[in-house]
Amino acid sequence: MIQFSKSILLLFLLALAFSACDPTTNERPLGVYDTGILIMNEGSFGANDGEVIHLDPSLGTLTPSVFENANSRPFAGLLEDLVLEENRLYLVANTGKVEVVQPGDFNSIGVVEKDLDQPRSVVTARGKLFISDYGPYDANYNTPSSYVAVVQGLDGGVVKKKIPVSSKPEDLYAFGSYVFVAGSEGNKVEVLDANSELTFKTLDMPGQPVQFFELNGDLWVFCHDDQKVYFVSISKSGLSQQETSTFPIAQATGRIAKGDADTFYVLTSSGWPDYQDGISVVSIGSGTLIPDWKKGTGFYGIGYDPDRQEVYLANAKGFQGNGEVIIYQKSGAEVNKLTVGRGPSGFLFR
Amino acid sequence: MAVHAEVLDRFAAGKTRLTYEKSTLARYSARSLGDLLQEMTPIFVRHYGAGMLASPSFRGTSPGHTAIFWNGIPINSISLGQSDLSILPVKGIDRVEVQLGSAGALFGNEAIGGSVHLSTDLQKQQGFGGDFSQIVGSFGHYQTSFVGSYGKPKLRFQSKVYNQNQSNNFRYRDISRAGAPWELQDHAVFKQRGVLQDVWWRVNSHALTKASFWWNQAQREIQPLIGGSTRDTQADESFRAVIDYRYQKKSAVWKLKAAWVADQLQFNAEENQTSQGLLGLDWELPSAGNWAIRAGARGTWLNAKLSAYTTTEQRWEAYQSLGWQEGKRISVSINLRQLAYLNEIVPFLPGLGLDWQLFENSRTSIHFKTAFGLGLKVPTLNDRYWKPGGNPNLRPEKSQNGELGFQIKQSGTFSWFQRLTYYRMQVDDWILWLPKGTLWTPENIREVHNQGLEYHGESSWTTGHWNWEAHLAYTYSSARDLTQEGTQQLPYSPKHQGNAGLQLKKGYVAFDLSGFYVGPRNIALGNSRILEGFSLVNLGLTYSGAKWKSLQIPLRVQVLNVFNQSYQVLYLRAMPGRSYQLNLTLSL
């Protein structure tokens, strides 16, 4: 009887131990914003009214002012980028701060609010934050003192070092201890060592590099100049350029969305005197180009929902008030039109 | 010689006017024109912080839709097309007249929402006069000023010198940070100094002349937005000079006006210089029977040298005014103006007004007032020439304004005055700067319909040795953008505004209590963010009994924002809480 009881007890303890190790019971429940689509609203210069809107695409419901509602304070900045890494969501304000929030409920975890000038993006590597920053303007509105700021820890804090980089760094990408920096004005990708916090290598690009992405496990960077766009693949191991796909798309704005497979949607703007905006669609593998997939005015951001296979086009509507998001099927057919906050500029699909 | 009052008095029948003279201006002697207009008139002033840019919005129009004159010359920046009311110190002004509604025919360019007329008036007193005033206030506020005057029957001088410093190190809640901690405002220092000189000379029995000169310099650290860390600086410097010559023979009056205005604005390291020369000639019959007639022409030469462009321009205008008056009963004004710039003749501007006394007895009078006018704004030089983005093909902005109202006046031991005005306005071809790809460029895009009600009441009475004066004003303003879906209210156009005041005087002691309310306003088209309304109360106490020999030593204590309200006029622009001012004057 005692033996039996001991066996039962053992089984019970084992069951308890296993249940305690069961990953499903220990998993953080999904937050409201862990699903759906986060719409970045950059806000208006001089008003600093950037914010995030959440869209539930299945119900079509929009939740405005997500940051302010969660934290009872305004974001108070121009929202430049939204980066999800290491189970944290980073809200980069080009007015000089990076807010760190929990992705599920947007509750604040921390902030980097001092010693930044015009931050553009952020990446995590080796337990640190790397923040690309234009640096201050000089008397001629150039940015000769651009840098990547380093913050120890992932939850915000103080800037411990500024690594000088070429003018106007944009997107960042981390692989192991390498941090790749898209140096847009210098037409180069700089590679930093996340451990030593020094520049490790510089790669010359055919145009202005602005956006990194992964394709079939490889690192690619999107570059553009006045006449063409370039998709350049970079060897992660050899840290060198591999191949380049070039498309004759003039006046690309630097905003792109990766669609299915190797398809990309590229925003263009003709400038003076026609001021015509557009979307061109390219396929890197086949070299296919649809130059005028859409045409219009006020295009300010683009995204692609891989689950629903829909293209999201943000229209800033002149920053006079609420902007607009138009959702298209891949075929180009319009699905829906949403009124969103001021200066919609990008999307994060959860 | 009052320069603009004459035009307003004779040819502005039916229009809504507000006048502020020395007694009111004295209460604002350490403050700016922006503070006065916000607290006393139906105008909404967009304050970008303490001592920072303050721009007026009349009847829901934009800051550039307000013409501002000093001694009859337009002083709006020709590159920006507007004025910063923060750097127009009340200390330098002897009289402020505000006219509401489009009056392009009477005042020319930019009088779409209304116009503000600042003037310096020389005292008629003989001999020497003057005062020295020192003001000390909260948040590092110091102002020293000197006014000296000398008068003879044929010659008068007035000199003013002022120097003002505001550290603006007030405490505010940083609502961008967790817990909204109290912070000390940093980088908002305001410094201003200036010199004014007026000379009045009666040349002979037919002719007199007045010359005025104003140099003003302001240096500012631009207050960053809450949560921001910008470190911009701005320096403004203006030279304004005007000479008026008036010659009267029999009933005809000739008026010659020559003026020069030069503005320099340095924003960080960027320098912008503009100047304008003006020459005008008027012929007038002030009273030919029931008629008053005026005709004139004016040429303006503009010169701009900015970091983004350099240009010159000439403008020509001809105008005519007719006034007809039958005693105090009926007064009619007809104004006409034609303006041309570059090689373009812009639309002809007519204006019409009527004052009609419906009833009068020994104590009471009732007037009906109505006016109709067009307004126009030539696109600013920045709009047309800024590189990159300037649009040389812009058309002038145009407005139509109609208003009607009643005013009742009652005199006696309890005298009062009440006026209610309804206005309706339409502004077409409103210019907006819009992003086009990576570039911003202006377009004639907006069409706006405005309408509203303006109530103004004042009264005065005596109880024993106490003299009381009170005023109350309320404005309802709808300004709807017809070019947007749902015709939305324009940003920063409060629908509701009001102000009230009470002055109490007994012997040498005077007490004043005033307050104003600004209603909720959206910060952009649509209602995505609405700033709460706010109301502020100010208190003042003046003792004018202190004397030493012939020297009078009035003393004034003032408390602004008595209830220490935390408020923003514009989103994320911190404003100071309660502050104190002590004003000591030595007056001859």
Interface residues (C-beta under 8 A of the other chain):
Chain A: S44 G46 A47 N48 D49 P64 N71 R73 P74 F75 A76 G77 T95 G96 K97 S108 V111 E113 K114 A139 N140 Q251 T253 S269 S270 G271 W272 Y275 D277 T297 G298 Y300 A316 G318 F319 Q320 G321 N322 T339 G341 R342
Chain B: I175 S176 R177 A178 A180 L225 I226 G227 G228 S229 N268 A269 E270 P388 L432 L434 P435 K436 G437 T438 L439 T441 Q484 Q488 P491 I523 A524 L525 G526 S528 R529 Y571 L572
